[in-house]
């Protein structure tokens, strides 16, 4: 007999489009430094840096 699980409806998040992520204090300090130097918000800096890293990522079979 198969295991049957009912699908649950996902609840829409109130902060549509924005999510919280946790970073180490060291990473936060680096984001703050870039934000201070550029006059941008930490959110904007983190968004740009993550997008850049994502576009440049390469995958390998083994962890380096």
Biopython code that builds the backbone (N, CA, C, O; Angstrom):
import numpy as np
from Bio.PDB.StructureBuilder import StructureBuilder

atoms = [
    (1, "UNK", "N", (0.852, -1.174, 0.000)),
    (1, "UNK", "CA", (0.000, 0.000, 0.000)),
    (1, "UNK", "C", (0.902, 1.243, 0.000)),
    (1, "UNK", "O", (1.833, 1.300, 0.803)),
    (2, "UNK", "N", (0.665, 2.243, -0.870)),
    (2, "UNK", "CA", (1.508, 3.432, -0.934)),
    (2, "UNK", "C", (1.267, 4.376, 0.247)),
    (2, "UNK", "O", (0.187, 4.406, 0.837)),
    (3, "UNK", "N", (2.291, 5.130, 0.565)),
    (3, "UNK", "CA", (2.170, 6.184, 1.570)),
    (3, "UNK", "C", (1.595, 7.402, 0.866)),
    (3, "UNK", "O", (2.198, 7.902, -0.084)),
    (4, "UNK", "N", (0.458, 7.882, 1.305)),
    (4, "UNK", "CA", (-0.192, 9.030, 0.675)),
    (4, "UNK", "C", (-0.151, 10.196, 1.646)),
    (4, "UNK", "O", (-0.606, 10.103, 2.786)),
    (5, "UNK", "N", (0.406, 11.292, 1.164)),
    (5, "UNK", "CA", (0.463, 12.517, 1.980)),
    (5, "UNK", "C", (-0.253, 13.616, 1.222)),
    (5, "UNK", "O", (-0.025, 13.826, 0.030)),
    (6, "UNK", "N", (-1.114, 14.303, 1.926)),
    (6, "UNK", "CA", (-1.884, 15.375, 1.325)),
    (6, "UNK", "C", (-1.024, 16.630, 1.205)),
    (6, "UNK", "O", (-0.279, 16.968, 2.125)),
    (7, "UNK", "N", (-1.127, 17.312, 0.078)),
    (7, "UNK", "CA", (-0.401, 18.566, -0.113)),
    (7, "UNK", "C", (-1.061, 19.677, 0.683)),
    (7, "UNK", "O", (-2.285, 19.798, 0.714)),
    (8, "UNK", "N", (-0.222, 20.492, 1.332)),
    (8, "UNK", "CA", (-0.722, 21.639, 2.081)),
    (8, "UNK", "C", (-0.605, 22.877, 1.204)),
    (8, "UNK", "O", (0.307, 22.989, 0.385)),
    (9, "UNK", "N", (-1.518, 23.781, 1.383)),
    (9, "UNK", "CA", (-1.471, 25.048, 0.684)),
    (9, "UNK", "C", (-0.400, 25.912, 1.332)),
    (9, "UNK", "O", (-0.386, 26.068, 2.553)),
    (10, "UNK", "N", (0.490, 26.470, 0.536)),
    (10, "UNK", "CA", (1.531, 27.337, 1.097)),
    (10, "UNK", "C", (0.948, 28.703, 1.418)),
    (10, "UNK", "O", (0.176, 29.268, 0.643)),
    (11, "UNK", "N", (1.327, 29.210, 2.558)),
    (11, "UNK", "CA", (0.849, 30.517, 3.004)),
    (11, "UNK", "C", (1.754, 31.593, 2.401)),
    (11, "UNK", "O", (2.979, 31.487, 2.450)),
    (12, "UNK", "N", (1.133, 32.633, 1.831)),
    (12, "UNK", "CA", (1.897, 33.749, 1.282)),
    (12, "UNK", "C", (2.525, 34.543, 2.425)),
    (12, "UNK", "O", (1.886, 34.790, 3.448)),
    (13, "UNK", "N", (3.752, 34.928, 2.241)),
    (13, "UNK", "CA", (4.457, 35.695, 3.257)),
    (13, "UNK", "C", (4.024, 37.165, 3.191)),
    (13, "UNK", "O", (3.791, 37.704, 2.109)),
    (14, "UNK", "N", (3.923, 37.796, 4.347)),
    (14, "UNK", "CA", (3.480, 39.189, 4.414)),
    (14, "UNK", "C", (4.492, 40.141, 3.785)),
    (14, "UNK", "O", (4.107, 41.151, 3.195)),
    (15, "UNK", "N", (5.781, 39.831, 3.903)),
    (15, "UNK", "CA", (6.824, 40.717, 3.368)),
    (15, "UNK", "C", (7.186, 40.275, 1.953)),
    (15, "UNK", "O", (8.343, 39.968, 1.663)),
    (16, "UNK", "N", (6.204, 40.248, 1.097)),
    (16, "UNK", "CA", (6.334, 39.749, -0.269)),
    (16, "UNK", "C", (7.616, 40.252, -0.936)),
    (16, "UNK", "O", (7.841, 41.456, -1.051)),
    (17, "UNK", "N", (8.444, 39.312, -1.370)),
    (17, "UNK", "CA", (9.657, 39.662, -2.085)),
    (17, "UNK", "C", (10.874, 39.865, -1.207)),
    (17, "UNK", "O", (11.988, 39.950, -1.724)),
    (18, "UNK", "N", (10.703, 39.945, 0.094)),
    (18, "UNK", "CA", (11.833, 40.156, 0.997)),
    (18, "UNK", "C", (11.940, 38.983, 1.952)),
    (18, "UNK", "O", (10.942, 38.524, 2.507)),
    (19, "UNK", "N", (13.161, 38.504, 2.137)),
    (19, "UNK", "CA", (13.404, 37.386, 3.047)),
    (19, "UNK", "C", (14.524, 37.771, 4.013)),
    (19, "UNK", "O", (15.358, 38.622, 3.702)),
    (20, "UNK", "N", (14.534, 37.153, 5.156)),
    (20, "UNK", "CA", (15.575, 37.387, 6.153)),
    (20, "UNK", "C", (16.627, 36.292, 6.010)),
    (20, "UNK", "O", (16.290, 35.113, 5.906)),
    (21, "UNK", "N", (17.896, 36.682, 6.004)),
    (21, "UNK", "CA", (18.983, 35.708, 6.048)),
    (21, "UNK", "C", (19.891, 36.082, 7.208)),
    (21, "UNK", "O", (19.978, 37.251, 7.585)),
    (22, "UNK", "N", (20.559, 35.102, 7.765)),
    (22, "UNK", "CA", (21.472, 35.359, 8.874)),
    (22, "UNK", "C", (22.900, 35.214, 8.370)),
    (22, "UNK", "O", (23.227, 34.277, 7.642)),
    (23, "UNK", "N", (23.738, 36.155, 8.770)),
    (23, "UNK", "CA", (25.150, 36.112, 8.403)),
    (23, "UNK", "C", (25.983, 36.273, 9.675)),
    (23, "UNK", "O", (25.499, 36.756, 10.699)),
    (24, "UNK", "N", (27.227, 35.864, 9.584)),
    (24, "UNK", "CA", (28.117, 36.016, 10.732)),
    (24, "UNK", "C", (28.395, 37.499, 10.974)),
    (24, "UNK", "O", (28.167, 38.337, 10.101)),
    (25, "UNK", "N", (28.881, 37.799, 12.149)),
    (25, "UNK", "CA", (29.222, 39.185, 12.483)),
    (25, "UNK", "C", (30.298, 39.710, 11.535)),
    (25, "UNK", "O", (30.259, 40.871, 11.126)),
    (26, "UNK", "N", (31.253, 38.857, 11.189)),
    (26, "UNK", "CA", (32.333, 39.248, 10.271)),
    (26, "UNK", "C", (31.774, 39.661, 8.905)),
    (26, "UNK", "O", (32.188, 40.675, 8.342)),
    (27, "UNK", "N", (30.843, 38.883, 8.383)),
    (27, "UNK", "CA", (30.246, 39.205, 7.083)),
    (27, "UNK", "C", (29.405, 40.469, 7.192)),
    (27, "UNK", "O", (29.439, 41.313, 6.296)),
    (28, "UNK", "N", (28.655, 40.611, 8.273)),
    (28, "UNK", "CA", (27.853, 41.808, 8.473)),
    (28, "UNK", "C", (28.740, 43.052, 8.490)),
    (28, "UNK", "O", (28.404, 44.068, 7.881)),
    (29, "UNK", "N", (29.872, 42.969, 9.187)),
    (29, "UNK", "CA", (30.798, 44.103, 9.249)),
    (29, "UNK", "C", (31.315, 44.474, 7.864)),
    (29, "UNK", "O", (31.485, 45.655, 7.559)),
    (30, "UNK", "N", (31.566, 43.473, 7.028)),
    (30, "UNK", "CA", (32.035, 43.740, 5.658)),
    (30, "UNK", "C", (30.936, 44.408, 4.842)),
    (30, "UNK", "O", (31.198, 45.340, 4.082)),
    (31, "UNK", "N", (29.708, 43.929, 5.000)),
    (31, "UNK", "CA", (28.594, 44.563, 4.305)),
    (31, "UNK", "C", (28.427, 46.011, 4.765)),
    (31, "UNK", "O", (28.196, 46.905, 3.951)),
    (32, "UNK", "N", (28.546, 46.232, 6.076)),
    (32, "UNK", "CA", (28.414, 47.582, 6.622)),
    (32, "UNK", "C", (29.510, 48.498, 6.082)),
    (32, "UNK", "O", (29.255, 49.662, 5.775)),
    (33, "UNK", "N", (30.722, 47.974, 5.967)),
    (33, "UNK", "CA", (31.840, 48.758, 5.432)),
    (33, "UNK", "C", (31.559, 49.199, 3.992)),
    (33, "UNK", "O", (31.770, 50.358, 3.637)),
    (34, "UNK", "N", (31.087, 48.270, 3.177)),
    (34, "UNK", "CA", (30.774, 48.606, 1.784)),
    (34, "UNK", "C", (29.611, 49.594, 1.732)),
    (34, "UNK", "O", (29.629, 50.534, 0.937)),
    (35, "UNK", "N", (28.616, 49.389, 2.564)),
    (35, "UNK", "CA", (27.474, 50.310, 2.608)),
    (35, "UNK", "C", (27.926, 51.713, 2.989)),
    (35, "UNK", "O", (27.490, 52.693, 2.385)),
    (36, "UNK", "N", (28.801, 51.813, 3.991)),
    (36, "UNK", "CA", (29.310, 53.119, 4.417)),
    (36, "UNK", "C", (30.116, 53.790, 3.308)),
    (36, "UNK", "O", (29.988, 54.994, 3.090)),
    (37, "UNK", "N", (30.937, 53.023, 2.613)),
    (37, "UNK", "CA", (31.784, 53.572, 1.558)),
    (37, "UNK", "C", (30.982, 54.023, 0.338)),
    (37, "UNK", "O", (31.367, 54.974, -0.343)),
    (38, "UNK", "N", (29.872, 53.345, 0.065)),
    (38, "UNK", "CA", (29.111, 53.631, -1.152)),
    (38, "UNK", "C", (27.862, 54.468, -0.913)),
    (38, "UNK", "O", (27.269, 54.980, -1.863)),
    (39, "UNK", "N", (27.455, 54.613, 0.356)),
    (39, "UNK", "CA", (26.224, 55.340, 0.646)),
    (39, "UNK", "C", (24.975, 54.525, 0.333)),
    (39, "UNK", "O", (23.873, 55.072, 0.289)),
    (40, "UNK", "N", (25.136, 53.231, 0.117)),
    (40, "UNK", "CA", (23.999, 52.356, -0.163)),
    (40, "UNK", "C", (23.559, 51.661, 1.122)),
    (40, "UNK", "O", (24.288, 51.643, 2.114)),
    (41, "UNK", "N", (22.356, 51.090, 1.089)),
    (41, "UNK", "CA", (21.877, 50.344, 2.255)),
    (41, "UNK", "C", (22.559, 48.978, 2.291)),
    (41, "UNK", "O", (23.036, 48.479, 1.271)),
    (42, "UNK", "N", (22.597, 48.379, 3.493)),
    (42, "UNK", "CA", (23.165, 47.038, 3.621)),
    (42, "UNK", "C", (22.370, 46.064, 2.748)),
    (42, "UNK", "O", (22.947, 45.176, 2.120)),
    (43, "UNK", "N", (21.064, 46.230, 2.709)),
    (43, "UNK", "CA", (20.218, 45.354, 1.884)),
    (43, "UNK", "C", (20.620, 45.444, 0.421)),
    (43, "UNK", "O", (20.739, 44.422, -0.256)),
    (44, "UNK", "N", (20.831, 46.669, -0.075)),
    (44, "UNK", "CA", (21.214, 46.857, -1.468)),
    (44, "UNK", "C", (22.590, 46.255, -1.748)),
    (44, "UNK", "O", (22.793, 45.611, -2.777)),
    (45, "UNK", "N", (23.526, 46.466, -0.837)),
    (45, "UNK", "CA", (24.876, 45.919, -0.991)),
    (45, "UNK", "C", (24.833, 44.400, -1.007)),
    (45, "UNK", "O", (25.430, 43.775, -1.883)),
    (46, "UNK", "N", (24.136, 43.797, -0.049)),
    (46, "UNK", "CA", (24.048, 42.340, 0.022)),
    (46, "UNK", "C", (23.390, 41.789, -1.235)),
    (46, "UNK", "O", (23.847, 40.785, -1.780)),
    (47, "UNK", "N", (22.328, 42.431, -1.700)),
    (47, "UNK", "CA", (21.629, 41.988, -2.896)),
    (47, "UNK", "C", (22.567, 41.992, -4.108)),
    (47, "UNK", "O", (22.626, 41.016, -4.856)),
    (48, "UNK", "N", (23.294, 43.087, -4.295)),
    (48, "UNK", "CA", (24.207, 43.193, -5.430)),
    (48, "UNK", "C", (25.342, 42.175, -5.344)),
    (48, "UNK", "O", (25.707, 41.563, -6.348)),
    (49, "UNK", "N", (25.897, 41.995, -4.152)),
    (49, "UNK", "CA", (27.011, 41.069, -3.987)),
    (49, "UNK", "C", (26.574, 39.617, -4.204)),
    (49, "UNK", "O", (27.299, 38.836, -4.821)),
    (50, "UNK", "N", (25.405, 39.261, -3.705)),
    (50, "UNK", "CA", (24.907, 37.898, -3.885)),
    (50, "UNK", "C", (24.572, 37.640, -5.347)),
    (50, "UNK", "O", (24.881, 36.571, -5.873)),
    (51, "UNK", "N", (23.946, 38.606, -6.005)),
    (51, "UNK", "CA", (23.647, 38.442, -7.434)),
    (51, "UNK", "C", (24.926, 38.275, -8.250)),
    (51, "UNK", "O", (24.987, 37.435, -9.147)),
    (52, "UNK", "N", (25.938, 39.069, -7.941)),
    (52, "UNK", "CA", (27.215, 38.958, -8.644)),
    (52, "UNK", "C", (27.835, 37.581, -8.414)),
    (52, "UNK", "O", (28.278, 36.933, -9.363)),
    (53, "UNK", "N", (27.868, 37.137, -7.167)),
    (53, "UNK", "CA", (28.450, 35.832, -6.846)),
    (53, "UNK", "C", (27.674, 34.718, -7.552)),
    (53, "UNK", "O", (28.274, 33.766, -8.053)),
    (54, "UNK", "N", (26.363, 34.831, -7.592)),
    (54, "UNK", "CA", (25.535, 33.822, -8.244)),
    (54, "UNK", "C", (25.852, 33.740, -9.734)),
    (54, "UNK", "O", (25.962, 32.648, -10.291)),
    (55, "UNK", "N", (25.999, 34.894, -10.374)),
    (55, "UNK", "CA", (26.303, 34.928, -11.809)),
    (55, "UNK", "C", (27.681, 34.352, -12.108)),
    (55, "UNK", "O", (27.907, 33.841, -13.205)),
    (56, "UNK", "N", (28.597, 34.423, -11.163)),
    (56, "UNK", "CA", (29.979, 33.980, -11.372)),
    (56, "UNK", "C", (30.278, 32.582, -10.818)),
    (56, "UNK", "O", (31.402, 32.098, -10.951)),
    (57, "UNK", "N", (29.303, 31.939, -10.209)),
    (57, "UNK", "CA", (29.561, 30.666, -9.551)),
    (57, "UNK", "C", (29.896, 29.561, -10.555)),
    (57, "UNK", "O", (29.334, 29.499, -11.648)),
    (58, "UNK", "N", (30.811, 28.709, -10.158)),
    (58, "UNK", "CA", (31.152, 27.503, -10.905)),
    (58, "UNK", "C", (31.098, 26.355, -9.928)),
    (58, "UNK", "O", (31.529, 26.488, -8.783)),
    (59, "UNK", "N", (30.577, 25.237, -10.363)),
    (59, "UNK", "CA", (30.446, 24.078, -9.505)),
    (59, "UNK", "C", (31.556, 23.076, -9.811)),
    (59, "UNK", "O", (31.971, 22.928, -10.960)),
    (60, "UNK", "N", (32.030, 22.393, -8.774)),
    (60, "UNK", "CA", (33.019, 21.338, -8.952)),
    (60, "UNK", "C", (32.535, 20.099, -8.213)),
    (60, "UNK", "O", (31.647, 20.176, -7.364)),
    (61, "UNK", "N", (33.119, 18.973, -8.540)),
    (61, "UNK", "CA", (32.718, 17.711, -7.933)),
    (61, "UNK", "C", (33.129, 17.636, -6.460)),
    (61, "UNK", "O", (32.383, 17.101, -5.640)),
    (62, "UNK", "N", (34.290, 18.157, -6.123)),
    (62, "UNK", "CA", (34.810, 18.100, -4.768)),
    (62, "UNK", "C", (34.839, 19.484, -4.155)),
    (62, "UNK", "O", (34.998, 20.485, -4.852)),
    (63, "UNK", "N", (34.682, 19.526, -2.838)),
    (63, "UNK", "CA", (34.778, 20.797, -2.118)),
    (63, "UNK", "C", (36.244, 21.198, -2.039)),
    (63, "UNK", "O", (37.103, 20.380, -1.711)),
    (64, "UNK", "N", (36.520, 22.451, -2.339)),
    (64, "UNK", "CA", (37.909, 22.927, -2.339)),
    (64, "UNK", "C", (38.323, 23.440, -0.994)),
    (64, "UNK", "O", (39.461, 23.877, -0.824)),
]
sb = StructureBuilder()
sb.init_structure("model")
sb.init_model(0)
sb.init_chain("A")
sb.init_seg("    ")
for serial, (resi, resn, name, xyz) in enumerate(atoms, 1):
    if name == "N":
        sb.init_residue(resn, " ", resi, " ")
    sb.init_atom(name, np.array(xyz, "f"), 0.0, 1.0, " ", f" {name:<3s}", serial, name[0])
structure = sb.get_structure()
